[in-house]
Amino acid sequence: MKRVLVTGGAGFIGSHLCERLLKDGFEVICLDNFFTGRKTNIKHLLRNPFFELVRHDVIEPILLEVDQIYNFACPASPIHYQYNPVKTIKTSIMGTLNMLGLAKRVKARILQASTSEVYGNPLVHPQTEDYWGNANPIGPRACYDEGKRCAETLMFDYKRQNGVDARVVRIFNTFGPRMLEDDGRVVSNFIVQALRGRDMTIYGDGSQTRSFCYVDDMVDGIVRMMNMDSIAGPINLGNPVEFRVLDLANLIREMTGSDSIIVQKPLPPDDPAQRRPDITIAKNILGWSPRIALKEGLELTIDYFRSRM
């Protein structure tokens, strides 16, 4: 039985990943400082004898014996990563350094959760892994974007210099149960506003596009990447079906039966106009592509928020 460390394991994607790994027969150590992670996300796992919860911040070193490391520790929504931008970039850089040092010491395989934000406001569409991006290194989103870009650099430098078995996935917009109500992401924002009968807030005119992947599909791609031999990536993981933000708002309003009004607010700085992954490599190498359609995933997510509210 392999021992697997998941940093940020009490977060949105991290908790689903812990659940999947336990089902697959791994022993799981969940590490989280609970800035955005929640104990309720992993409460149902605490009775499992092969699950262990450790409260720890990855910017501090830790000594563990593990076979695999999934490094997911970092706030991922603008509201949370801009709350303390210096801490955000420290998490991406110092946290990744600490996890790479651990992987080197115990000869563990490590996977870094990177992001589509490394592409910035892309000038290439859809985004392929060989595109270097169009990111603002000094803007309000840079603490996250540049932190993740640096984390990727560290992963590949440790691989080249120290022989660490490192791999990188670039995660595009993901949604599903256990998202935070106040995380400022478009899916959770619209669902919570619609269920509460409040105005549904669109930034800009809503013509900007995003691609939405349900969390179970995303976790499946992540696990495939970790357990695929002789591939480092980076590999895009996301849903290649593109939606306008305005169309998403109308769909959620219809599905919730809400009478909320859609209102427009100014577009935040550096907000990408288009975001859609090219997943050719994921299809060809991992045999992966999303299976859950947007509407099906939204039904499950709306049910989750209804139960919480």
SVG drawing of the C-alpha trace seen along z (x, -y; Angstrom):
<svg xmlns="http://www.w3.org/2000/svg" viewBox="-38 -49 60 51">
<polyline fill="none" stroke="black" stroke-width="0.4" points="0.0,0.0 1.5,-3.3 1.5,-6.3 0.3,-9.5 0.6,-13.1 -2.0,-15.6 -1.1,-19.2 -4.2,-21.4 -6.1,-18.1 -9.0,-19.8 -9.7,-22.1 -12.2,-21.9 -10.2,-19.7 -7.9,-18.3 -10.7,-16.7 -12.2,-15.0 -8.7,-13.8 -8.2,-12.3 -11.5,-10.6 -10.6,-9.1 -7.1,-7.9 -8.7,-6.1 -11.1,-4.4 -8.2,-3.3 -6.5,-1.6 -3.9,-4.2 -3.0,-5.4 -3.6,-9.1 -2.0,-11.9 -4.0,-15.1 -2.0,-18.3 -3.8,-21.6 -3.5,-24.9 -7.2,-25.6 -7.0,-29.0 -9.5,-28.0 -9.7,-24.3 -12.5,-23.1 -12.7,-20.2 -16.2,-19.5 -14.8,-18.6 -12.9,-15.7 -15.0,-14.9 -16.5,-11.8 -12.9,-10.5 -11.7,-10.7 -13.1,-7.3 -11.1,-5.6 -8.0,-4.0 -6.0,-4.7 -6.6,-8.5 -4.6,-10.9 -5.1,-14.7 -2.2,-17.0 -2.6,-20.7 0.5,-22.3 1.5,-25.2 3.6,-24.1 5.8,-27.2 7.4,-25.4 9.3,-22.2 7.9,-18.9 9.4,-15.4 7.3,-12.5 7.8,-9.1 5.6,-9.0 5.7,-7.5 3.7,-10.2 3.1,-13.9 0.2,-15.9 1.0,-19.6 -2.3,-21.4 -1.7,-23.9 -2.5,-27.4 -5.7,-29.5 -7.0,-29.4 -9.8,-32.1 -9.0,-35.8 -10.8,-36.9 -8.6,-34.5 -5.3,-34.8 -5.5,-38.6 -6.3,-38.8 -2.7,-38.2 -0.7,-38.3 2.7,-37.9 1.6,-34.8 0.1,-33.5 3.4,-33.7 5.3,-32.3 2.9,-29.3 3.6,-28.7 7.4,-29.1 8.4,-28.1 5.8,-25.5 6.8,-23.9 10.5,-24.1 9.7,-22.2 7.7,-19.6 10.4,-19.1 13.0,-18.8 10.8,-16.1 10.4,-14.3 14.1,-14.4 14.9,-13.1 12.5,-10.2 12.5,-9.5 8.8,-10.2 7.0,-11.1 5.5,-14.6 2.7,-16.3 2.3,-20.0 -1.2,-21.5 -0.5,-24.4 -3.2,-26.5 -4.5,-27.9 -3.7,-31.3 -0.1,-30.7 -1.4,-31.6 -2.6,-35.0 -4.9,-36.8 -4.0,-34.5 -3.3,-35.7 -3.5,-32.1 -6.8,-30.3 -7.3,-27.5 -4.3,-27.3 -1.7,-24.6 1.0,-23.6 3.8,-25.1 2.2,-28.6 4.3,-30.7 1.4,-33.0 0.6,-36.7 0.6,-37.3 1.1,-40.6 3.9,-40.1 3.1,-43.1 -0.7,-43.2 -3.1,-42.2 -3.4,-38.6 0.4,-38.1 0.8,-36.7 -1.1,-33.6 -0.2,-33.6 3.6,-34.2 3.7,-32.0 2.4,-29.1 4.7,-29.8 7.7,-29.8 6.4,-26.6 6.5,-25.0 10.1,-26.3 11.1,-24.7 9.6,-21.4 11.5,-21.1 14.7,-22.4 14.6,-19.8 13.8,-17.2 16.8,-18.2 19.3,-18.9 18.3,-16.4 16.5,-13.6 13.2,-14.2 10.3,-12.4 8.2,-15.5 5.1,-16.2 2.8,-19.2 -0.8,-19.6 -2.4,-22.9 -5.9,-22.9 -8.6,-24.9 -11.9,-26.1 -13.2,-23.4 -16.5,-23.3 -18.5,-21.0 -19.6,-20.3 -17.4,-21.7 -16.7,-24.9 -16.7,-27.8 -19.8,-30.0 -17.7,-33.2 -14.8,-32.3 -15.7,-34.7 -15.6,-32.1 -18.2,-32.4 -20.0,-29.1 -20.3,-29.4 -21.1,-33.1 -24.0,-32.6 -25.5,-29.6 -25.4,-31.3 -26.8,-34.5 -29.6,-32.7 -30.6,-30.6 -30.7,-33.6 -32.7,-35.6 -30.0,-38.3 -28.7,-40.1 -26.4,-37.9 -23.2,-39.8 -21.4,-39.7 -18.1,-41.5 -17.9,-43.2 -20.6,-42.4 -20.5,-38.7 -19.0,-38.0 -15.8,-36.6 -15.6,-32.8 -14.6,-30.0 -14.5,-26.2 -15.9,-24.4 -14.8,-20.9 -16.6,-18.9 -14.4,-18.0 -14.7,-14.2 -13.4,-14.4 -10.6,-16.7 -9.5,-14.3 -9.5,-11.4 -7.1,-13.3 -4.9,-14.2 -4.6,-10.6 -3.9,-9.3 -1.1,-11.9 0.5,-10.9 0.4,-7.2 1.6,-7.5 5.3,-6.6 7.8,-8.7 5.9,-11.9 6.5,-15.2 4.1,-17.5 2.9,-20.1 -0.4,-18.8 -3.7,-20.8 -6.6,-19.4 -10.0,-21.0 -13.2,-20.9 -12.6,-22.1 -16.3,-23.1 -16.4,-26.9 -19.2,-29.0 -19.9,-32.7 -20.2,-33.9 -23.6,-35.5 -24.9,-32.2 -23.8,-30.4 -25.6,-33.0 -28.9,-32.5 -28.5,-28.7 -28.0,-28.7 -30.9,-31.1 -33.1,-28.8 -32.0,-25.6 -32.5,-27.2 -35.9,-28.7 -34.6,-32.0 -36.0,-35.4 -32.6,-37.1 -31.7,-40.0 -28.4,-39.9 -26.4,-43.1 -23.1,-44.2 -20.0,-45.5 -16.6,-46.7 -14.2,-44.1 -11.4,-43.4 -7.8,-44.1 -6.1,-41.4 -9.3,-39.3 -8.9,-36.9 -11.2,-37.4 -11.0,-33.8 -10.0,-30.6 -10.2,-27.1 -7.8,-24.3 -6.4,-22.2 -6.4,-18.7 -4.9,-16.8 -1.9,-15.7 -4.2,-14.6 -6.3,-12.6 -3.4,-10.9 -1.1,-10.2 -3.5,-9.8 -6.5,-8.6 -8.4,-11.3 -11.2,-13.6 -14.2,-15.0 -17.3,-12.8 -19.7,-14.9 -21.6,-17.6 -21.9,-21.1 -25.6,-20.8 -25.2,-17.4 -22.4,-18.8 -24.4,-22.0 -27.3,-19.9 -25.1,-18.2 -23.4,-21.5 -26.8,-23.3 -28.0,-20.4 -24.9,-20.8 -25.4,-24.5 -29.1,-24.1 -28.2,-21.6 -25.7,-24.0 -28.0,-27.0"/>
</svg>
